[in-house]
């Protein structure tokens, strides 16, 4: 529910998420290799003067509240671990800033954690990348030596180790930089972090979002549309997924008793419902098509009715129809009233007329026009908009 409107959410800001995103900024600035007094103080105070790339490596009782918050934010959830603890990495340049064994610069952990046996055997356990090899002409050569020969398991590990570091070479002309791996340019921004933390499951294509949240669509219908496109309606199948079992384990469609009641069946496949769509398309003088999913269906209605210029109108008709179909289904399941598809079409026409008139009060067409010549009414809306534009232009110049 907290995904922004443009990406298919309901646009509710999640304060906690904003807070995490802002705290993450500290992680980025701490590691970025740029010297600063505040950093030296922190490293000195909490980390014995050494820059640990992973600031979660140490926590003590003497840490200040604020610093504890910053450090612990990375442990909040799997997603936060992805974002922060695993999210930062050195992009190797000349190798002056990066600690060979302790920092994260190749692979997703430090070499010390990836190859503890080799670390124990290494002749140099502390040093920057530039101290761990030499330039031979244009080429950088890694020079790692062991206290004694590698035996046993260490032999296999050494092969892996060499392969890994040989994939990276220093670049004399570039400074090392601290990268956030979840952005294309490596920069951490609170905005990008917020997006990163926002659940991806309910992200909806921008175009559908625009249709759902257009000015013609009243908000209760927008919310319905949002749930529809993201398959969040309480169909019997979805209830089952959430562990809610209906009496007798019944999952069948309330209209036809044949298919399993799921989004696709309930809005596209079921015969009774299909008849409704055909009637709606017929009302607009459109050929019916057989789309294979809810998006295909929406597309044929939205573009069939709206064309290029008035997609919001097609969107409204689609949503009103789907909404009333769902209402019809609920009536059939829980209510005493049984409606026919013909009555349903009447409701669709009446509701959509009401909402359109509400937003375009100055457009002159009657309810009879709306029912019998909807395309002409659409033309009237388009015409009215163009006139309004001209009028505004005339009076602004
Ligand atoms: Zn059915």
Boltz pocket constraint, residues with backbone or C-beta under 6 A from the ligand:
constraints:
  - pocket:
      binder: B
      contacts: [[A, 253], [A, 254], [A, 255], [A, 256], [A, 257], [A, 258], [A, 259], [A, 265], [A, 269], [A, 270], [A, 271]]
      max_distance: 6.0
